[in-house]
C-alpha cells in the first residue's frame, strides 16, 4: 500500500486554500453575502449558554430522581409561573365585565324612567376599554406561557436524553427503538402543546366558572341555586365518567402511536432485507394491523367525546330553558329586573361555554397526562450497571484481566457463562473461539462492563471493575464491534469519535496505521468527506477499517475486537491483520475470533463451549492435544481445502 501524497492536502483538503487543514465537522460552504447581515444579527443576540456540566457516569442527583409531574416541571420556572398565574386571574375576571356592564346599560339607560343615552355611551366606552385591556393581558399570557413551555420542553428533552445515556445496554435490547423515539418526539410534543396553550386556557376556563358562579349568586340567589343544585351535579357526574374513560383511551392512543413508530423504524432500517426477501406485501399487511390498532384507539376516544360533548350541551340547554321560564315569571312579578335577567343569562351562557371548552382542553390535558405517564415510566427505569457511590478512579493500567469464578446470564435464571476462571497477562493477545452462542462475546461485554457478573468478579490489574468509575474504566478500553456503526458526519468525525480534540497529525497517524490511506485519498474531500447515516455510502469493509481507526486513535490500554475481521474480504483482511500488528503492540487484546486464521496469530487461544472454558493454550499446543480445538481446526482445514479446489481447477 502506498502512502505517497499524504503530506499535502488530499486527505484534509476541504474547501479552503490548498494544503490548509480543514476544521473538524461538516464541510463549510460559506454564507451567502445577502444573508450575512442576518447571521451577524442572530449571533449578536445569541445568549451564552456556557459549557454543559453533566456527568453521565454518575448516579442521578436527588433533583433528577424526583417523580416526573406537570407540577414539578412548572415549578422549575417560578417567576414565569407566578406571572402567568396573575395574568390568568386578571384575564378571567376582566372577561366577565361585559354582562355586568350590559345590565347597567339596560337598567340605567334603557328602561322606562331611565332613558339616558349618555349613560349607555359611557358604559359602551368602558366596555371597549375592558376589551382592549383583556386583549393586552391575553397577548402577554400567550407570550409568557410560550416561553414557559419552551423552557420546560428544553429541560425535559435534555433530561430524557441524559437518562437514555445512563441506561445500560439491556434496556435497549429489550425496548424497541421506535418506542424510545416516540417518547422523545410525540410524547414531548403533546406536553408542549398542553403547556403552551392548553394549561393556561384550562386554568382560565376553570377560574371563569368560579367567577361566574359568584356573580350568579350576587345577581339572583334563587336562579343561582337552581343552576347549582340541578344542572351542575349532572355535569359533574358526566365529567367524572369522561375522566376515567378518557384516561384509558388516551393511554391506548400513546401505546398505539409508539407501536406504529416502532414498526416504521424497523421496516426502514431493514429495507434491504425486506427487498431481498420480497417481504413488502407482508410488511404492508402487518403495518396495516398495527395502524388499525392505533385507529381503533382513536375511534374509542372519539366515541367518548361524542357522548360527553353533546351530553353536556343538552344538559346546558335544558337548564337554560328551565331557568328562562322561572326567570321570566320573576320579571313579570317584578322580583327581578329585565337587565338582571339578561345579565344572568349572559353569564349562564358563559358558565356553560367554559364547560365545552374544558372538554376540548381536557382532551389535550389527558393526552399530556398520558405522555407524562409514559415519560415517567421511562425515567423510572434504572440502569442495571451502576457506578458505586464510593467508586475510585482506575489508575493507568498494565492490562492484566482476571475472571474470578464468573457466572452470568442475561436472564439470571438462564446462565450463559458458568464458573469461568481465566487470567490474561498484560500485553497478551487472547482469542476466544467456539460455536455460536457459546458465550464468547459475553466475556468481552463483561470486560467492558456492559454487564455485571451474576456471580464472581472481573478484575483489571487487581481492581474489581465494579469498584472503579465507569469513565476511568472505559477511557482505557477500546472496542471494535462485529457490526461497525458510523455516525452521520465526516470520516474524521468518526475516526475521532472517542477523542474529538485529536489533532490532524493524530488522525493521519490512525489512517496510516489501519490502512485507510487508499480510501481517504480517493474521497473528494479527504477525511472531511461526509458519510451517510450509518456509513451506508461505504462498504462493510471500509466501515470496519474506520472502526479500527477509531479504536487506534483512542489509545486504549486494552483492546476488544468482537469478530472485527469477519465481514472483510481477503484483501482487506490481509491489510487489517498487518495493521493489527501495530495496533496490538504493547496492548492487552481480546479477540472474538470467527476465523481460525485470526485466532492462530494470538498468543493464546481460549476455547469456549456451552458457557465454560474447555481449553486454553497456544495454537500448536492445542492442536497437539487432539481436543475440542483440534476438531475445530481439522474441520476448518478441510473446509478451506474444499473451497480452494474449484478455484484451482
Residue pairs with C-beta under 8 A, 6 or more apart in sequence:
1 515
1 517
1 518
1 575
2 517
2 518
3 512
3 517
5 521
6 508
6 512
6 517
6 521
8 18
8 19
9 18
9 19
9 20
9 21
9 526
10 520
10 521
10 526
11 508
11 511
11 517
11 520
11 521
11 526
11 527
12 21
12 22
12 504
12 508
12 526
12 527
12 528
13 19
13 22
13 525
13 526
13 528
14 22
14 23
14 27
14 28
14 525
14 526
14 528
15 22
15 27
15 28
15 29
15 30
15 525
16 22
21 504
22 525
22 526
22 528
24 490
24 492
24 493
24 496
24 500
25 489
25 490
25 493
26 489
26 490
26 530
27 490
27 525
27 528
27 530
31 39
54 162
55 471
56 162
56 165
56 166
57 387
57 469
57 470
57 471
58 387
59 386
59 387
59 389
60 163
60 166
64 159
64 162
64 163
66 72
67 376
67 380
68 372
68 375
68 376
68 379
69 372
69 376
70 194
70 195
70 199
70 368
70 369
70 372
73 152
73 155
73 156
73 191
73 195
74 81
74 148
74 152
74 195
75 81
76 151
76 152
76 155
77 148
77 151
77 152
80 144
80 147
80 148
80 151
81 148
83 144
84 141
84 144
84 145
84 148
84 200
85 203
87 137
87 140
87 141
87 144
88 141
88 200
88 203
88 204
88 207
89 207
90 137
91 134
91 137
91 138
91 141
91 204
92 204
92 207
92 208
92 211
93 211
94 130
94 133
94 134
94 137
95 134
95 204
95 208
96 208
96 211
96 212
96 215
96 347
96 350
97 126
97 127
97 130
98 127
98 130
98 346
99 215
99 342
99 343
99 346
99 347
99 350
100 215
100 343
101 123
101 126
101 127
101 130
102 339
102 342
102 343
102 346
103 219
103 339
103 340
103 342
103 343
104 119
104 123
104 339
105 119
105 120
105 123
105 124
105 339
106 338
106 339
106 342
107 114
107 337
107 338
107 339
107 340
108 114
108 116
108 119
108 123
109 115
109 116
109 117
109 118
109 119
109 120
109 123
110 120
110 339
111 337
111 338
111 339
141 200
142 200
145 195
145 196
145 197
145 199
145 200
146 196
148 195
148 196
149 192
149 195
149 196
150 196
152 191
152 195
153 188
153 191
153 192
153 195
156 188
156 191
156 375
157 184
157 188
159 379
160 183
160 184
160 188
160 375
160 378
160 379
161 184
163 378
163 379
163 381
164 180
166 383
167 381
167 383
168 383
168 384
168 385
168 450
168 451
169 385
169 445
169 450
169 451
170 384
170 410
170 451
171 381
171 383
171 384
172 180
176 258
176 262
176 265
176 266
177 262
177 265
177 266
177 269
178 258
178 259
178 260
178 261
178 262
178 263
178 264
178 265
178 266
179 258
179 259
179 261
179 262
180 378
181 261
181 265
182 254
182 257
182 258
182 261
182 262
183 258
183 374
183 375
183 378
185 261
186 257
186 261
186 371
187 254
187 371
187 374
187 375
188 371
188 375
190 364
190 367
190 368
190 370
190 371
191 368
191 371
191 372
191 375
193 364
193 368
194 364
194 365
194 367
194 368
195 368
197 364
198 361
198 364
198 365
198 368
199 365
201 357
201 361
202 358
202 361
202 362
202 365
205 354
205 357
205 358
205 361
206 354
206 358
208 350
208 354
209 351
209 354
209 355
212 347
212 350
212 351
212 354
213 224
213 228
213 351
215 347
216 223
216 224
216 227
216 344
216 347
216 348
216 351
217 224
219 340
219 343
219 344
219 347
220 327
220 330
220 336
220 340
220 344
222 326
222 330
223 323
223 326
223 327
223 330
223 344
226 322
226 323
226 326
227 319
227 323
227 348
227 351
230 319
230 322
231 315
231 316
231 319
234 315
235 312
235 315
235 316
235 355
238 308
238 311
238 312
238 315
239 308
239 312
241 308
242 304
242 308
242 359
242 362
243 362
243 366
245 304
246 301
246 304
246 305
246 362
246 363
246 366
247 366
247 369
247 370
249 297
249 300
249 301
249 304
249 366
250 301
250 366
250 367
250 369
250 370
251 370
251 373
252 297
252 300
253 294
253 297
253 298
253 301
253 367
253 370
254 367
254 370
254 371
254 373
254 374
255 297
256 293
256 294
256 296
256 297
256 298
257 294
258 374
259 290
259 293
259 294
260 287
260 290
260 291
260 294
263 286
263 287
263 290
264 287
267 274
267 283
267 287
273 279
274 280
274 283
301 363
305 359
305 363
308 359
309 356
309 359
312 352
312 355
312 356
312 359
313 352
313 356
316 352
316 355
319 348
319 352
320 345
320 348
320 349
320 352
323 344
323 345
323 348
324 345
327 336
327 341
327 344
327 345
328 341
330 336
330 341
331 337
331 338
331 341
384 451
384 452
385 449
385 450
385 451
385 452
385 470
387 469
387 470
388 466
388 467
390 467
391 467
391 468
391 469
391 470
392 467
392 468
392 469
393 468
393 469
393 472
394 460
394 463
394 465
394 468
394 469
394 472
394 473
394 476
395 461
396 476
396 557
397 460
397 461
397 463
397 476
397 557
397 558
398 426
398 427
398 461
398 557
398 588
399 424
399 426
399 427
399 428
399 460
399 461
399 557
399 558
399 587
399 588
400 423
400 424
400 425
400 426
400 459
400 460
400 461
400 462
400 588
401 422
401 423
401 424
401 447
401 458
401 459
401 460
401 558
401 588
401 590
402 422
402 423
402 424
402 457
402 458
402 459
402 460
402 462
403 420
403 421
403 422
403 423
403 443
403 446
403 456
403 458
404 421
404 456
404 457
404 458
404 459
405 419
405 420
405 421
405 455
405 456
405 457
406 417
406 419
406 420
406 421
406 446
406 453
406 455
406 456
406 457
406 458
407 415
407 417
407 418
407 419
407 420
407 453
407 454
407 455
407 456
408 415
408 416
408 417
408 442
408 446
408 451
408 452
408 453
408 454
408 455
409 415
409 416
409 417
409 454
410 416
410 451
412 454
415 454
415 611
416 439
416 442
416 611
417 439
417 442
417 443
417 446
417 453
417 611
417 612
418 610
418 611
418 612
419 456
419 612
420 443
420 456
420 611
420 612
420 613
421 613
422 606
422 613
422 616
424 430
424 588
424 590
425 588
426 461
426 588
427 586
427 587
427 588
428 588
428 589
428 603
428 604
429 584
429 588
429 589
429 591
429 601
429 602
429 603
429 604
430 589
430 590
430 591
430 602
430 603
430 604
430 605
430 606
431 591
431 592
431 593
431 598
431 599
431 602
431 604
431 605
431 606
432 440
432 443
432 444
432 590
432 591
432 592
432 593
432 606
432 608
433 440
433 593
433 596
433 599
433 605
433 606
433 607
433 608
433 629
433 632
434 440
434 607
434 608
434 609
435 609
438 608
438 609
438 610
438 611
439 608
439 610
439 611
440 592
440 608
441 482
441 562
441 563
441 592
442 451
443 590
443 608
444 479
444 560
444 562
444 590
444 592
445 451
446 452
446 453
446 458
447 458
447 460
447 465
447 477
447 558
447 560
447 590
448 474
448 477
448 479
448 560
449 458
449 465
449 466
449 470
449 473
449 474
452 466
457 464
457 466
458 464
458 465
458 466
459 465
460 473
460 558
465 473
476 556
476 557
476 558
477 556
477 557
477 558
477 559
477 560
478 498
478 551
478 552
478 554
478 556
478 558
478 559
478 560
479 551
479 559
479 560
479 562
480 544
480 547
480 548
480 550
480 551
480 559
480 560
480 561
480 562
480 564
481 547
481 562
481 564
482 562
482 563
482 564
482 566
482 567
482 592
483 567
484 535
484 540
484 543
484 544
484 546
484 547
485 534
485 535
485 547
486 494
486 531
486 534
486 535
486 538
486 543
486 546
486 547
487 493
487 494
487 497
487 533
488 530
488 531
488 532
488 533
488 534
489 530
489 531
490 525
490 527
490 528
490 529
490 530
490 531
491 520
491 523
491 526
491 527
491 528
491 529
491 531
491 546
492 507
492 527
492 528
494 531
494 535
494 546
494 550
495 502
495 507
495 510
495 511
495 527
495 546
495 549
495 550
495 553
496 502
496 507
496 550
496 553
497 550
498 550
498 551
498 553
498 554
499 506
499 553
499 554
499 555
502 553
506 553
507 527
507 553
510 516
510 549
510 550
510 552
510 553
511 517
511 520
511 527
511 549
513 549
513 552
513 579
513 582
513 583
514 545
514 548
514 549
514 552
514 576
514 579
514 583
515 545
515 575
515 576
515 578
515 579
516 545
516 546
516 549
519 542
519 545
520 526
520 527
520 529
523 529
531 537
531 538
535 542
535 543
535 546
538 546
540 567
540 568
541 567
541 568
541 569
541 572
544 564
544 565
544 567
544 568
544 572
544 576
545 572
545 575
545 576
547 564
548 564
548 576
548 579
548 580
548 583
551 559
551 561
551 583
552 579
552 583
556 587
557 587
557 588
558 587
558 588
558 589
558 590
559 583
559 584
559 587
559 588
559 589
559 590
560 589
560 590
560 592
561 589
561 590
561 591
561 592
562 592
563 592
563 593
563 594
564 576
564 591
565 573
565 576
565 577
565 594
565 595
565 598
566 594
566 595
568 576
573 595
573 597
577 598
577 601
589 602
591 598
591 599
591 602
593 599
593 602
593 605
596 632
596 633
596 636
599 605
599 619
600 619
602 619
603 618
604 616
604 617
604 618
605 615
605 616
605 617
605 618
605 619
605 622
605 629
606 613
606 615
606 616
607 613
607 614
607 615
607 616
607 622
607 627
607 628
607 629
607 632
608 614
609 628
614 627
614 628
615 622
615 625
615 627
615 628
615 629
617 625
619 633
622 629
622 630
622 633
623 629
623 630
623 633
624 630
